[in-house]
Amino acid sequence: MIKETLIYPLETLELPAHVKRALASIEKIDFSSIKEGEYMLDDGSKLILSTYETQLLEKQVRVEGHKKFIDIQVILEGEETIGVLSANQIENKSEYDETNDIWTAEINAERVEFIDLKKGEFLVLFPMDAHAPQLAARNIPAPVKKSVIKVLSR
């Protein structure tokens, strides 16, 4: 997991080259003029644009993980908290859905590290990072506009 901000030039960030290429692809996008949905980027990765209301943190959280793709979660408007922990620490994973590259699990929130993200910040989540997105920052639900870039893990 890597947390960074888009205010720094990409070449100064210590990120894998294919992650930098995906982030460079979104620099050209005017997010105010495109609709929610899925888009293919110039580098071959997929962008998912969505808006939603963040959710209250409960005693149990739903985490998800991926095997094929790295998630780059970029906050475009608002703020949210994302829970993160090592996928190796989770025993009760659902069956892996290869088509959608996802598994899920319900775990005790006390086991999770919570990371706050504001507008212009992003979190790179690798296949070893289980994550619980869309949680309310300071446990106050609020609207968020976010892009998730799916980059093939190498």
Secondary structure as UniProt FT lines:
FT   STRAND          2..5
FT   TURN            6..7
FT   HELIX           10..12
FT   HELIX           17..26
FT   TURN            27..28
FT   HELIX           31..33
FT   STRAND          37..40
FT   TURN            42..43
FT   STRAND          46..53
FT   STRAND          60..65
FT   STRAND          69..77
FT   STRAND          79..86
FT   HELIX           87..89
FT   TURN            98..101
FT   STRAND          102..108
FT   HELIX           109..111
FT   STRAND          113..118
FT   TURN            119..120
FT   STRAND          121..125
FT   TURN            127..128
FT   STRAND          129..135
FT   HELIX           137..139
FT   STRAND          143..152
//
